[in-house]
Amino acid sequence: MEVASLAFHQAARRALADAELQRALARLRQNFQSRRAQAVAALPEFEALRRAGEAIRDHVLQHLDHYLERFVERAQAAGAKVHIAATAGEARRLVLELLQAHGVRRVTKSKSMVAEEVALAEALEAAGIRRVETDLGEYIIQLANEPPSHLIGPAVHMTEERIARLFAAAHGEPEEHDPKRLVAQARRVLRQAYLEAEAGITGANFLVAETGSVITVTNEGNAELTQGLPPLHIVVTSIEKLVPTMEHAFTLLRLLARSATGQEFATYTTVLTGPRRADDRDGPEAMHIVLVDNGRSAMLGSRLQPMLRCIRCSACMNHCPVYLAVGGHAYGWTYVGPMGAVLTPALAGIDRTYPLPEASTFCGRCADVCPVRIPLPDLMRVWREEAFRRRLAPLHQRAGLRLWAWLARHPRLYRRLFGLGVRLLAALGGRRRRLRRLPLAGGWTRARDLPAPEGPTFLASLERRR
């Protein structure tokens, strides 16, 4: 997938004008937020769990080399083969070589954001390997030939009407609008794909260093069939997914489900340790794990290292007013919402993605709901500073920031001008106390009125109280 983040503003305007997308996003606002709130309220120790999760992730990142070595040793002792991919291109090459060595022409694939990141689907298609996505959301967007718009709900941008049209065209059946019957149609197609697949490709939610195990989490059971039925299983995941022990993994799993879908625990949580053994009833004959770096090592020891704590729950985007207004495709790459505004510049380069850290109101809700306490607004500010330093932002924006910085260093002048501006805006607001149009604020007033200030400034009020 090409990085199209420089076109964020144009894509956001199209998204705001897309009535079908806005209906879909409205449902997202209602569902994910309320479910998470209920799940958190039902667990008194949730904040303590967050602090524990943060500590686990920070510990692993500080000792990532140690845990990588330990995981590789234990996984290979259990019969798996582990490969390290420094770049996206190397990851694609490794997977294709493994598939070609086994003569594979048909694969099933469960959801893996790292596979999306390295553009694995496009590589499989170019190599003539037939791929069927087994996560229902991923299957839907495969039919639509679109990238995912959300970490855990790849097709949340679609309405039932559009999905019905896609299924009718793909399955050759009459258009059906009952969700249960649509799921039944997908199940029939996917069952056949599971039986025909010569290899299964999955991601991983966590990698356990003490046992060399891979943990996957789904609500559909599709990862289990993808990794258990074909003779070859390939895991494509990233190096920061490591945890020291199984106990640490389950601490994070308790946070993941509540933050992602509002469940106490995901429906299917599977632990895989190597391929099938002699006395196992099922499982793959061969298991390969491709660990992708692709820029993550460069984040270690930097101000951006806390971003590597992320457990991909999507809570930040489910509560972000910008994401909930424009959806995921506007971000122009694999990772979206607040976490994408930090991670995408780190992996794809700030020169190609500088509008993303600007796509935030800095309301702080993303940091408030993050299960591992990533300070997302602070990290977006790091990228904003870097974009300003490199002069990537438009000239008028940089000039405005320089003017504001100069005024901030002259507090008396700043207060006088600010006070004058407040009184002027209050007068322009009139009896309605709202501004329909305002020079230099067209981005706001095109979509909503700007509330006019009321009363004295905060500093003036503070001085009076003193």
N, C-alpha and C positions, 0 to 999 in steps of 0.2 A: 504494500500500500504506500503510495507516494505521500510525502508530507505536504499537506496543503494548508498549514496553519496560518500562513501569511494572508490568506483570504478569509480570515475569521470574521471580519466585520461585514463583508458582503454576504457570507453564508448565514450569519446571524440575522441579517435583515430579511433574507429569504425565509428563514425559519419562523420568524415572528409573523410573517404574512401567510404561513401555511396553516390553514384552518384544521386540516386533518391531524397534523403534528401537534397543534395546540390542544386538541381534544385528548390525544394520547398522553401528553405531558401532564394534563390536569389529573388524569387517573393516577399517574405516578406520584404526584404530590400527595394525594389522599392516602394511597395505600402504604407505601414504604415508611413514611414518617410516623403514621399512627401505630403501625405494627411495631416499629422499633421502640417507640415511647412506652408501649404496653409491656414489651419484653424487659426493658430496663427497669421499669417501675416494679416489676415482679421479682427482681433480684437485688436484695439490699446491698450485697457486696460488689455490685457492678463497678463502682469507682475503684475499689481495691483491686479488682481484676484488671482494670485498665492500667493501673500503676504497675501491676505484676507483668502485664503484657509488654508495656514499654520497657521495663527492665530486661526482660528476656530478649527482646529484639535488639536492644542496645548492646547487651553482652555478646550476642552472636556477631554483630557487626564489628565489635572491637577485636574479636578473635576469629574472624571469618576464615583465615588461612588454616588455623588449627581444625575447625569443624569441617571444612572442605576435605582436608586430608583424611580425617576420621570417617566421614561419610563414604568417600570413595573406597577406602579400605574395607569397611563393613559391607557395603553394597556388593562389591566384587567378591567378597568372601561368601556372600549368599547366592552367587551365581549370575548377578547382573553385570553388564559391561557399562562403564561410565566413560563419557566423552566430554571434553571441555571445549566449548566454542567461544573464541574470543570476540567474534563479530557475528552479525546477522548472516552474512554471506557464508561464513564457515558453518553455522548451524544448518542452513539449508543444504549445503554440500554434504554434511555428515548424514543427515536424514535420507537424502536421495541415494547416497552410496549404500546405506543399510538396506533400503527398500530394493534397490537394483541387485544387490548381492543375494537377496532372498527371492528374486524373480517376482516381486510383488507388482500387481497391476491394479488392485482394488483395495482401498483402505477405508476404515471407519475412523472418525476423529471426534473426540469429545472436546468441550470448550477449553481453550488454552490461550490466554492473552499473550503469552510469550510467543506462541506460534503465529499469532496475528502480527506481533511486533516484527518478527523476522520475515514476514511475507511468505510463510510456508505454503499456504494454499495456492498462491500463484505459481510457486516453483513446482508443486505437484502437477498442476494443470499443464504447465509447459513441458513436463517430462512425460505426459500422456498417462498419468496415474489417476484413476477415477477415485474421487473422494466423496464420502457422504458424511455430512455433519450430523451427529447423533443427539446433541442437545437440541431441544425443540426450538428454542429461540434462534440458535445458530442454523438449524435446518431451514427455518423460515427466511432468514436473510440470505442463505445460500440460494434459495429459489429466486429471491429478488435481486441477486448479484449486488448486494450492498455490504459494507462493513458493519460491525456491531456499533450500537450507539450507547451502550451501557455495559458495565463490567459483568454484572450477573443477570441482566435482562437484555440480551443483545437486540431484541426486537421491540423494546418498549415504545419506540417511536411509531409503531404501526397500529392501526385500528383493526378491529375484527373484520370489518368489511374488506379491507385490503388483503388481509390474510386469506379470507374466503376466496377472493379472486385468484390469488397466487396458487392456492391448493387446487382449485378447479382446473386451472391451466396445466399444472404439473401432473396431476393425477388422472386427468381425463374423466372426472366425475362431475355431476351437477354441482353448482355453487351451493355451499352449505354454510349456514351462519350459526349453528349450534356449536359452541366451543368443544363440548364432549365429542361430537362427531368429527370435528376437525382433528382433534387429538387422536381419535381412532384411525383416521386416514393416515396420519403421520406414523402411527405405530405399525400399521401394516407394511408401509414402505421400509421403515427402519429395521423391522424384524428380518426382512429378506436381506437387507444390506449386512446385518450382523453375521448372518449365515454364510454369505458369499465372501466376506472380507478375508484377505490374506495377511493383513496387519492392522493393528489398532494403534492410534496415536492419541495420547492424552497429555494433559498438563499435570501439575502437582500443586496442591495447596501448601503442603509442608514436606520437608525432607528431614528425617530423624537421624542425627549423626551417630547415636549410640548403637543403632541397629541396622543402618543402611536402608531404612524403609522409606517408601513413598506413600503419602497420604493424599487421597482425593476425596472431594466433598461434592455431592450432587443431591438434588431432590427428585431426580427422575430415574436413577439407576443406570443411566446410559454409559457412564464411565466404566462401571463394573462389566457391562457386556462388551464394551469396546476393548478393554484390557484383558478380559478373561477368555473370550471365544477364539480369536485368531491365534495362529501359532507364533506370531511375532508381536511384541509390545514395545513401542518406543515412547518414552517420556520426554517431552520438551518443556523445560522449565528453566528458572534463573537461579543464580548462585545465592541470592539473599533469602531464599525460602527455607534455609536451614534452621533447625532448632536442636538444642543439645540432646534432649531426652524425650521419651514418649509423654512423660508427665508435663513437660513444657508445652508439647504439642497440644495436649488436651486443655490446658489453660487458654491457649489462643483459640482453639476450636469453640470454646464456650463464648468467647467474645465475638468470633466471626459470625456465627449463626444469628445471634441477637442483633448485631449491627447490620447485617445484610438483609435478612428477610423477617426479622422479628420472631424467629423460632428459638426454642430452647436449644435445639440441636438439629443439624441437618438430617434429612430422612436417610441418606446413605453416606456413611463415613467409612472409607475402605483403607486398610493398611496393607500395602504390598511389600513383601521382602523377597526379592529375587524371583526368578521364573519358577515354573512348576517343578516340584521335586518328585522323586520316584513314587512316593506314597500319596501324592496329591490327586484328588479326583479331577481337577480341572486347572486351568491357568495356561499362560503362554509357554511355549517351549524355549523361547529366547526373550530376554528383556534387556533393552538398551536405554540408558539415561543420558540425555544430552543436556548438559548444564551450560547455560548461555550467560556470558558476561555482558557484551555489547554496551560498554560504557559504565557499568556499575562500579567497577573497581576504581574508576576515576573519581567517583563520588565519596569513596571512603576517606575519612580524615578531613573532609571539606565541610563547609557550612551547610551543604545539602545532604549530608549523611543521614539525618533523621528521616528523609523521604524513603530510605530503604527499609524502614520499619513496616511499611505498608503491607497489610494482609489482604488487600483487594476485596474489601467488603462492600464498597460503593456508598457507604453512609455519607461521605462528604458531598458527593454529587446529588444524593437524594434530598439534601437540605440546602443546596446552593441555589440562590435566586437566579443566578445567571444561567446555570445548566438547565434549571427547570423552565426557563423562558425560551431557550434556543435548542435544547437537546444536544446529543453527542456529536452528530456529524459536523456541526459547525467548527469543532475543534481541529478537524483536519488530519487526525491520526488515530492511533490505536487507543491511547489513554486520554480520558476526557474528564471534564469537571475540574474541581480544585486539585485533585491529585495529578491529573494530566497537565495542568498548568505549571506544575513543578517538575514532574518526571519527563515530560516530552522534551523540554529544552535541554535537559541533562543528557538524553539519549540521542536526540536528533539535531541538537545545536540551537543555541539561542538566536543565531542569525536567521534561521528558517522558522522560528516559532515565537518571536518576541511579542506578538499580540496576545498570547495566551495568559501570561502573568498579569496582563492588564484587564483580563476578563473576570474581574472580581469586584464586589462592593466592599470587601474587607469587613464584612459584618461579623466574621469570626465563627459562624455556625459550624463550618467544616471542622475547625479545630475542636470545638465543643463536643462534637459527636464522634470524633475519630477514636476507635477503640484502643489504639496504641499511642494516642496523644501526640500526633505529629503536628507541629506548629505551622500549618499550611500557609496562613497569611504571612508569617515571617519569612518563609522560604520563597513565596512569590515576590516578596520585597527584595530578596537577594537577586532574583532575575531582573526585576525592574531596574535595580541599580546597575546591573551589568549591561542591560540594554541601553541605558542612558550613557554609561561610560563609553560604549562602542558607537554611540550616535545612531542607533538603529531606529529609534522612534522618529516620527515626523518632526520637522523643524519647529513648527508652531508649538508642539507639545513640549519639546526641550526648552524652547524660549520661555514658555509659561512657567515651567519649573524653575528656571534660572531666576526669573523675575520674583517668583514667590520666595526663593531662597534668599535673595538679596533683601527683600522686605523683612523677612524673618530675622535678619541680622540687625535690623534697625527698628527696635520694638516701639519706640514712640511714634514714628511715622506709620508703622504697621497698624497700631491701634487707632490712630486718627483716620486713616483710610478705611479700615475695616468698619469703624463706627459710622462713617459717612455712607459706606456701601449698605450697611444694615438699614439705616434710615431711608435711603433711596429705594431699596427693594420693598420695604414696608409700605412706602407711599405708593409705589407702582402696583402693589397687590390690592389696594383699595379695600372696599367692603368685603369682597370675596376672600381676601387674604390668600390669593393664589395668583401665580403668574402663568399665563398661557404661552407666552413667547418671551425669550430672553436671549440677547446676543451672547455668543460663546457658550451657550448651554442648550443648543439645539438638539444634541443627543438625548437630553432628558425630556425637553418639552415637546418633542415630536410624538412621544408616546404617552405622556402624562403631564399634568400641571405641576408646577414647582411651588410648594408652600412658601408663602412670604414670611419673613422673620417677624416675630412679635416681641415687644418689650425690649429692654436694654440687652447689651451683650453679656456673656457669662462673666467676663472680667469686671465689667461695670457693676454687675450684681454682687460679685464677690467683694469688691471694694466697699460697697455700701454696707454689707453685713459686717465687715471688719470695723 
